[in-house]
Amino acid sequence: MTASVYDVIVVGAGSVGMPTAMYLAEKGLKVLCLDQFASPGQGSNKAAIGGLRATHSAPAKIRLCLDAIKTVSTWKDTYGDDIEWFQGGYVFVAYGPKEEKTLKDLLVIQKKAGLNIDWYGKDDMLRLVPGLNPEGLIGGTLSPEDGSASPMLTNCAFHRRAVSLGVECRFNERVTSIMRRKGKVVGVRTDKGGYATECVINAGGAWARALAQLGGIDAPVTPDCHEAGITEPAARFINPMLVDIRKAPGSVNYYFHQAATGQVIFCITPDPAIIGSDRRETSDYLPMVARRMVGLMPKLANLKVRRTWRGMYPNTPDGSPIVGRSRELEGYIDAVGMCGQGYMLGSGVGALVSRLVAGTLTREDEENLHELRPDREFAGTEALK
């Protein structure tokens, strides 16, 4: 073991780990952030399409995302970094009674958790989103304070601030064991050395389960692959992120938005899920998603697709993150299982975990941690995961 001793070691420098390290340093803690890749955000963060929504069906996720949106939306004014924030809102469309009922039923939970959201009928929806296919449209929900930004620019901004606050980041360094003694964390060993600490935070994303097992415990996180793509840039003609939750052969839903730089970025949730870590693009994805997108907004047929890629969603059995202290290993904290929403949850989760470590939890924090606790019974699934 080296002489280096840290208050906290964060494993993972992605959408969750980097803001967690930053917030811990803001509280005056000595923090080491380890990552197996060459620089911040090179795991799943770089595959994210940039949506930031609090439009969820689980109260803890709504509250944490509201916190994250507050951070990202004010980042440029506060710290000066342009992370391409655009507050276009999120629209969930309904073309059938099943989707209409789902979206309307969720409004009660969403509004109670503090989300600004409402239902709009067909005419209002066509006014809010010109270009939507009117045939069969019933209406939809709009949460106007949601938006989008650049995941990589955001993570790099978090990294710069973290380093300025004293966080030590070590890249190209893989954790090989979480060292324990008498049921307590005492350090971390990597392929390049060892570091002493009494607190380890697992922010390993799609690799979270393997990391947990290095400490002799488990985290029920299973990655599956989702494919995304980006078009050539165009003058802005779409404001909100559009989400269509209709199930169709090959996909559960799909969603797209127009980035601040003009490109339309899109993704689909495959059905059945593609379990595993194979991130090679497929030949099936683009024809499938193009048909659905052009069917929803016909003018998209005029745009050329520049490239596609695949990223991993670290899923949990119930579609909600796992956040909190382990009852099996003292000093170990989970910040895992974001289910493909690490970017939109990241800074909210990071701030929560920093308060957990510092012992400054609020009543709302306690409620969030209870809902997301690692030892909960994983039953049901989040409706808008």
Legacy VTK file of the C-alpha trace (Angstrom):
# vtk DataFile Version 3.0
C-alpha trace
ASCII
DATASET POLYDATA
POINTS 385 float
0.000 0.000 0.000
1.344 3.424 -0.865
1.480 6.305 1.579
-1.347 8.064 -0.270
-4.445 8.252 1.922
-7.734 9.710 0.705
-10.971 10.639 2.404
-12.878 9.179 -0.557
-12.040 7.210 -3.680
-14.526 7.497 -6.549
-14.272 4.735 -9.138
-15.493 6.010 -12.494
-15.001 9.418 -14.136
-18.187 9.455 -16.169
-21.601 11.079 -15.909
-21.986 10.161 -12.226
-18.433 9.767 -10.943
-17.054 13.083 -12.144
-19.693 15.333 -10.571
-19.582 13.177 -7.427
-15.838 13.794 -7.098
-16.394 17.503 -7.761
-19.080 17.875 -5.082
-17.034 15.915 -2.536
-14.091 18.262 -3.138
-16.386 21.249 -2.667
-16.951 19.926 0.864
-13.242 19.997 1.540
-12.571 16.270 1.230
-9.418 14.766 -0.245
-10.664 12.837 -3.285
-9.105 10.405 -5.730
-11.016 9.558 -8.916
-9.940 6.413 -10.780
-10.978 5.414 -14.277
-9.992 2.583 -16.586
-10.192 4.818 -19.673
-7.817 7.487 -20.968
-9.822 10.593 -20.037
-13.125 11.685 -18.461
-16.368 10.395 -19.961
-14.898 7.719 -22.219
-17.200 4.947 -20.995
-20.921 5.454 -21.578
-20.966 9.231 -21.221
-19.677 9.801 -24.748
-22.501 7.657 -26.151
-25.275 9.700 -24.478
-27.466 11.847 -26.734
-27.709 14.762 -24.322
-31.281 14.788 -23.040
-31.932 16.198 -19.563
-35.415 15.514 -18.294
-37.133 15.313 -14.956
-40.123 13.725 -16.693
-40.037 10.382 -14.907
-42.533 8.275 -12.999
-40.447 7.669 -9.855
-40.380 10.550 -7.323
-36.676 10.195 -6.455
-35.664 10.325 -10.109
-37.826 13.395 -10.686
-36.283 15.245 -7.746
-32.704 14.283 -8.596
-33.153 15.290 -12.226
-34.676 18.620 -11.232
-31.523 19.214 -9.222
-29.326 18.170 -12.161
-31.187 20.443 -14.582
-30.696 23.367 -12.203
-26.950 22.695 -12.200
-26.550 22.258 -15.955
-28.884 25.093 -16.966
-26.976 27.612 -14.832
-23.470 26.262 -15.409
-22.412 28.783 -18.058
-23.562 31.751 -15.989
-21.912 30.343 -12.855
-18.613 28.978 -14.186
-18.312 30.295 -17.753
-18.198 26.996 -19.662
-20.521 26.755 -22.672
-21.906 23.207 -22.439
-24.540 23.830 -25.157
-27.524 23.928 -22.813
-30.834 24.376 -24.662
-34.114 24.521 -22.771
-36.494 23.085 -25.343
-38.534 20.903 -23.010
-39.615 17.292 -23.422
-42.744 16.174 -25.267
-44.242 12.708 -24.878
-46.770 12.166 -27.667
-49.898 9.999 -27.573
-51.336 8.464 -30.731
-53.404 5.843 -28.947
-55.600 5.519 -25.836
-53.030 3.348 -24.040
-50.331 6.014 -24.260
-52.833 8.742 -23.416
-53.863 6.954 -20.212
-50.259 6.259 -19.194
-49.194 9.877 -19.619
-52.272 11.352 -17.942
-52.086 8.954 -14.987
-48.449 9.906 -14.382
-49.231 13.613 -14.160
-50.413 13.212 -10.551
-47.082 11.682 -9.430
-45.013 14.078 -11.506
-46.706 17.241 -10.277
-46.597 16.073 -6.656
-42.822 15.628 -6.999
-42.467 19.226 -8.218
-42.347 18.780 -11.998
-43.765 21.522 -14.197
-45.739 19.466 -16.728
-49.180 19.469 -18.360
-51.286 17.618 -20.889
-52.015 19.310 -24.236
-54.628 18.257 -26.758
-54.043 17.708 -30.462
-54.369 21.324 -31.629
-52.114 22.669 -28.889
-49.571 19.928 -29.503
-49.407 20.760 -33.219
-48.862 24.392 -32.287
-46.105 23.507 -29.812
-44.383 21.104 -32.210
-44.997 22.167 -35.832
-44.358 19.311 -38.214
-45.828 16.515 -36.106
-47.917 14.071 -38.073
-51.521 15.061 -37.212
-53.048 11.747 -38.299
-54.198 9.887 -35.201
-52.583 12.365 -32.800
-54.501 12.629 -29.514
-52.170 14.951 -27.641
-49.249 14.700 -25.280
-47.410 16.089 -22.291
-44.892 18.923 -22.245
-42.406 19.611 -19.461
-40.956 22.951 -20.647
-38.068 23.195 -18.193
-36.363 20.022 -19.464
-33.715 20.387 -22.138
-30.463 19.147 -23.585
-26.729 19.834 -23.525
-23.480 18.205 -24.593
-22.586 15.241 -22.338
-18.885 15.440 -23.184
-18.635 19.214 -22.708
-20.498 18.885 -19.417
-18.270 16.112 -18.119
-15.140 17.991 -19.145
-16.459 21.054 -17.312
-17.065 18.970 -14.178
-13.551 17.545 -14.523
-11.931 20.975 -14.811
-13.731 22.232 -11.725
-12.988 19.039 -9.797
-9.269 19.329 -10.522
-9.285 23.018 -9.596
-10.753 21.994 -6.233
-7.985 19.481 -5.639
-9.414 16.200 -6.945
-6.658 13.850 -8.086
-7.679 11.977 -11.244
-5.843 8.885 -12.448
-6.778 7.546 -15.883
-5.838 4.320 -17.671
-5.899 2.701 -14.234
-8.090 -0.319 -13.588
-9.262 -1.295 -10.103
-8.339 -4.904 -9.317
-9.657 -5.139 -5.749
-11.516 -3.230 -3.073
-9.506 -3.958 0.051
-11.442 -4.796 3.202
-10.655 -5.649 6.789
-13.173 -6.818 9.393
-16.084 -5.813 7.152
-14.754 -2.329 6.449
-13.198 -0.683 3.383
-9.520 0.060 3.921
-8.359 0.816 0.398
-8.299 0.099 -3.306
-5.733 -1.775 -5.338
-5.277 -1.124 -9.054
-3.074 -2.447 -11.832
-0.700 0.430 -11.017
-0.661 0.622 -7.236
-2.649 0.852 -4.032
-4.473 3.654 -2.202
-5.741 3.841 1.363
-9.251 5.061 2.141
-12.208 4.280 4.361
-14.763 5.226 1.702
-15.161 3.902 -1.851
-17.912 5.072 -4.184
-18.854 2.778 -7.042
-19.722 4.965 -10.026
-18.714 2.296 -12.516
-21.661 2.596 -14.910
-21.946 -0.486 -17.116
-18.989 -2.014 -15.226
-20.536 -1.479 -11.777
-21.354 -5.090 -11.020
-17.840 -6.337 -11.701
-16.478 -3.564 -9.494
-18.822 -4.430 -6.628
-17.783 -8.052 -6.821
-14.163 -7.001 -6.315
-15.265 -6.022 -2.815
-17.050 -9.300 -2.229
-20.547 -7.867 -2.679
-22.959 -7.509 -5.597
-24.879 -4.852 -7.491
-27.723 -6.090 -9.742
-26.696 -4.022 -12.755
-26.840 -5.610 -16.208
-25.825 -3.611 -19.287
-27.759 -3.732 -22.512
-27.003 -1.915 -25.753
-28.952 0.934 -27.307
-28.120 2.379 -30.687
-28.093 6.078 -31.553
-27.396 8.302 -34.529
-26.861 11.867 -35.653
-27.803 13.783 -38.800
-26.211 16.633 -40.673
-26.896 20.062 -39.095
-29.898 22.145 -40.087
-31.517 25.395 -39.014
-33.548 24.817 -35.865
-36.997 23.371 -36.528
-37.440 21.226 -33.391
-37.467 22.679 -29.886
-38.302 19.826 -27.507
-36.961 16.327 -27.206
-39.696 14.165 -28.744
-40.504 10.800 -27.169
-42.852 8.221 -28.684
-43.636 5.407 -26.229
-45.640 3.307 -28.681
-44.326 -0.222 -28.874
-43.546 -1.518 -32.368
-41.732 -4.558 -33.783
-38.097 -4.292 -32.729
-38.477 -1.350 -30.350
-40.268 -0.240 -27.205
-39.890 3.494 -27.864
-37.688 6.047 -29.567
-36.733 9.663 -28.984
-34.878 12.489 -30.698
-33.996 16.156 -30.379
-32.156 18.862 -32.276
-28.868 19.805 -30.633
-27.711 23.370 -30.111
-25.366 22.865 -33.062
-28.234 21.882 -35.403
-27.919 18.101 -35.733
-30.837 15.819 -34.947
-29.702 13.156 -32.479
-31.821 10.060 -32.006
-31.995 6.775 -30.109
-34.246 3.740 -29.794
-35.016 1.247 -27.019
-34.694 -2.210 -28.588
-37.188 -4.999 -28.011
-36.081 -7.521 -26.983
-33.222 -5.987 -25.043
-29.726 -6.577 -26.416
-27.926 -7.788 -23.306
-24.161 -7.492 -23.147
-21.324 -5.157 -23.998
-21.029 -5.525 -27.787
-20.974 -1.912 -28.974
-20.689 -2.545 -32.691
-23.341 -0.857 -34.848
-25.992 -2.990 -36.544
-27.582 -2.900 -39.989
-31.108 -3.150 -38.527
-31.123 -0.007 -36.447
-31.208 2.839 -38.958
-34.021 1.497 -41.192
-36.096 0.730 -38.086
-35.697 4.090 -36.365
-35.911 6.095 -39.615
-39.336 4.665 -40.425
-40.640 5.543 -36.990
-39.145 9.045 -36.915
-40.300 10.020 -40.392
-43.735 8.641 -39.549
-43.917 10.964 -36.573
-42.342 13.999 -38.289
-42.325 13.618 -42.115
-39.896 16.503 -42.781
-37.084 14.463 -41.183
-36.930 12.479 -44.435
-34.907 15.358 -45.906
-31.977 15.007 -43.503
-28.901 12.859 -44.088
-27.613 10.649 -41.279
-23.905 11.152 -40.638
-23.176 8.223 -38.326
-24.594 5.771 -35.801
-23.143 4.197 -32.646
-24.080 2.004 -29.707
-23.796 2.634 -25.997
-24.543 0.614 -22.881
-27.440 1.158 -20.503
-26.576 -0.139 -17.004
-30.007 -1.454 -16.065
-31.442 -2.533 -12.729
-34.363 -4.959 -12.305
-36.862 -2.164 -11.567
-35.500 0.593 -13.803
-34.338 2.868 -10.968
-30.809 3.667 -9.784
-29.097 2.074 -6.809
-27.742 4.746 -4.489
-26.613 4.405 -0.881
-24.422 2.704 1.659
-23.888 -1.032 1.677
-25.044 -2.957 4.721
-22.527 -5.678 3.916
-19.373 -3.593 3.612
-18.855 -0.501 5.744
-17.446 2.397 3.757
-18.756 1.206 0.384
-21.357 3.347 -1.415
-23.273 2.566 -4.599
-24.021 5.251 -7.195
-24.908 2.821 -9.975
-27.639 1.494 -12.244
-28.728 4.732 -13.920
-30.496 2.749 -16.670
-29.125 4.865 -19.493
-29.953 8.112 -17.706
-26.608 8.754 -16.064
-26.175 12.079 -17.803
-29.529 13.465 -16.728
-29.184 12.057 -13.187
-25.440 12.479 -12.719
-25.016 15.821 -11.014
-28.124 15.269 -8.884
-26.853 11.883 -7.718
-23.343 13.266 -7.225
-24.601 16.066 -4.990
-26.723 13.596 -3.008
-23.801 11.216 -2.476
-21.551 14.073 -1.359
-24.096 15.014 1.321
-24.341 11.365 2.352
-20.566 11.179 2.859
-20.431 14.543 4.622
-23.379 13.749 6.897
-25.447 16.743 5.766
-28.528 14.976 4.391
-31.846 16.792 4.135
-35.243 15.215 4.692
-35.719 14.994 0.912
-32.317 13.306 0.620
-33.434 10.689 3.138
-36.577 10.033 1.100
-34.551 9.678 -2.107
-32.052 7.331 -0.494
-34.818 5.191 0.950
-36.410 4.843 -2.477
-33.097 4.011 -4.176
-31.483 1.974 -1.355
-29.282 -0.969 -2.435
-31.143 -3.508 -0.288
-34.637 -2.695 -1.538
-36.922 -5.290 -3.055
-36.609 -4.859 -6.818
-40.265 -5.120 -7.826
-42.119 -3.534 -10.749
-40.535 -1.179 -13.242
-40.375 2.554 -13.824
-42.987 3.536 -16.426
-40.841 6.074 -18.297
-37.409 4.469 -17.910
LINES 1 386
385 0 1 2 3 4 5 6 7 8 9 10 11 12 13 14 15 16 17 18 19 20 21 22 23 24 25 26 27 28 29 30 31 32 33 34 35 36 37 38 39 40 41 42 43 44 45 46 47 48 49 50 51 52 53 54 55 56 57 58 59 60 61 62 63 64 65 66 67 68 69 70 71 72 73 74 75 76 77 78 79 80 81 82 83 84 85 86 87 88 89 90 91 92 93 94 95 96 97 98 99 100 101 102 103 104 105 106 107 108 109 110 111 112 113 114 115 116 117 118 119 120 121 122 123 124 125 126 127 128 129 130 131 132 133 134 135 136 137 138 139 140 141 142 143 144 145 146 147 148 149 150 151 152 153 154 155 156 157 158 159 160 161 162 163 164 165 166 167 168 169 170 171 172 173 174 175 176 177 178 179 180 181 182 183 184 185 186 187 188 189 190 191 192 193 194 195 196 197 198 199 200 201 202 203 204 205 206 207 208 209 210 211 212 213 214 215 216 217 218 219 220 221 222 223 224 225 226 227 228 229 230 231 232 233 234 235 236 237 238 239 240 241 242 243 244 245 246 247 248 249 250 251 252 253 254 255 256 257 258 259 260 261 262 263 264 265 266 267 268 269 270 271 272 273 274 275 276 277 278 279 280 281 282 283 284 285 286 287 288 289 290 291 292 293 294 295 296 297 298 299 300 301 302 303 304 305 306 307 308 309 310 311 312 313 314 315 316 317 318 319 320 321 322 323 324 325 326 327 328 329 330 331 332 333 334 335 336 337 338 339 340 341 342 343 344 345 346 347 348 349 350 351 352 353 354 355 356 357 358 359 360 361 362 363 364 365 366 367 368 369 370 371 372 373 374 375 376 377 378 379 380 381 382 383 384
